[in-house]
C-alpha cells in the first residue's frame, strides 16, 4: 500500500504458505488488533493489520485529521499504521489477508466476514460467482445477503439454494449463516471487471428505505 511504500511483506522459502502474504520485510513489524481499537488479538484471530517500520509514511499531505485516524500511537509506545485491511497471523509469524474492513458486516454486535461466507458458497459445484454484502435490518442493523450466478445446465435454482443453505449451516457459525439469497443472470462489475459490491449494497439500501417509506 502507498502508505507503507508499496510493500511491507513478502513470501520466501519457509514462509511461502498458500494464500498467505508471507512475513514482514526487514525492519517492519506487524500486529493484528481488534478493528477500531489498539487492542491486540490472539494468533489466528481476524483483526485489522497494523504496520510499524521505516517504510511507513509520516502522514497525509495537509490532512491532519486523516493522518490521526490512520497513524496511531499504541500502548507499546510505537506509532502504527492502521491499514484498513483485515487479516490474521499464525504463531509462526505468517500473515494472511482476509478482506477490507469496510466489507465487515456488523449484525447484532457480531462481526461477519463476507469472504468466509463466499468461500463456502463457492465450494458448491453449481455456483459460477457470488458476492455477499450487508443489507439493512430493522433491529440487527445489518444482515448478510448472498448474490450469485449459477452455471449453465445446472439443476434448478431452488434446489441449489436449498443445498447452499444446508452447506452454510454446516460450515459457518450460527450468527453468520445467511438467510437472504438472490440468483441473478449476472453480477454488476466495476471498470476493472471485479464484482461491484458497493453497487449491490446501494441497491439494497435504496430498496429498504423505499419499502419503509
Protein Blocks (a to p, Z undefined) as FASTA:
>chain_A
ZZlgoiacdcdehiacghiabjadehiacddddehiabdcdehiacddddddjkbcfbde
hilklmmmmmccdfkopacddehpacdddfkopacdfbdfklpcceehiacdfklmmmmm
mmpmklmbdcddddddfklopacdddddddehiacfklmmmmmmmmmmmmpcfklpcfbd
cddfbdcddfkopacfklmmmmmmmmmmmmmZZ
